[in-house]
Amino acid sequence: MTMTIKVYEVDHQGRAQVLRPETEVTPLGEPEYSHEFPACQCPLCMGGAS
């Protein structure tokens, strides 16, 4: 299965500029470990908040 992606940016006035035209991409079956978010280090998640 393929997907398409188009990369653009929008300025403060709402004008869009294409940075990379629409391209077909094949998604990964499983994300690599490096793509995961790191564990949260905030006091609430670390169990230190009261």
Backbone torsions as a table, in degrees:
resi	resn	phi	psi	omega
1	MET	NA	133.1	177.4
2	THR	-114.2	158.9	177.9
3	MET	-129.9	168.1	174.2
4	THR	-118.2	150.8	178.1
5	ILE	-138.8	143.1	177.3
6	LYS	-134.8	127.6	-177.2
7	VAL	-105.8	127.1	178.3
8	TYR	-146.0	166.1	175.0
9	GLU	-126.7	152.8	179.8
10	VAL	-120.3	130.2	179.7
11	ASP	-85.8	-178.9	-176.5
12	HIS	-64.4	-22.2	178.8
13	GLN	-89.4	0.0	178.2
14	GLY	88.5	8.1	179.1
15	ARG	-83.4	132.5	-179.3
16	ALA	-97.2	140.4	176.3
17	GLN	-128.2	125.4	-179.4
18	VAL	-75.0	124.4	177.1
19	LEU	-93.5	-32.9	178.7
20	ARG	-144.7	123.1	-177.6
21	PRO	-64.2	166.8	-179.3
22	GLU	-57.5	130.0	-176.4
23	THR	-137.3	144.0	175.4
24	GLU	-79.4	137.9	177.9
25	VAL	-134.2	152.5	175.5
26	THR	-107.3	119.5	-178.9
27	PRO	-69.1	154.1	175.8
28	LEU	-70.0	147.8	175.4
29	GLY	-67.4	-46.0	177.6
30	GLU	-134.1	135.3	178.3
31	PRO	-65.8	147.3	176.4
32	GLU	-70.3	155.1	-179.0
33	TYR	-55.7	-37.9	-176.6
34	SER	-65.8	-14.6	-179.9
35	HIS	-86.8	-5.1	-179.7
36	GLU	-79.5	150.3	174.9
37	PHE	-73.1	143.0	176.3
38	PRO	-69.6	160.1	177.7
39	ALA	-61.0	142.9	-179.7
40	CYS	-68.9	138.3	-178.8
41	GLN	-109.0	10.8	-177.5
42	CYS	-72.5	157.0	-178.2
43	PRO	-56.8	-36.6	-179.4
44	LEU	-64.2	-46.9	-179.6
45	CYS	-72.5	-29.1	-179.7
46	MET	-80.9	-5.8	176.8
47	GLY	87.1	9.4	-177.2
48	GLY	-96.3	-8.4	-179.1
49	ALA	-82.0	146.8	177.9
50	SER	-111.1	NA	NA
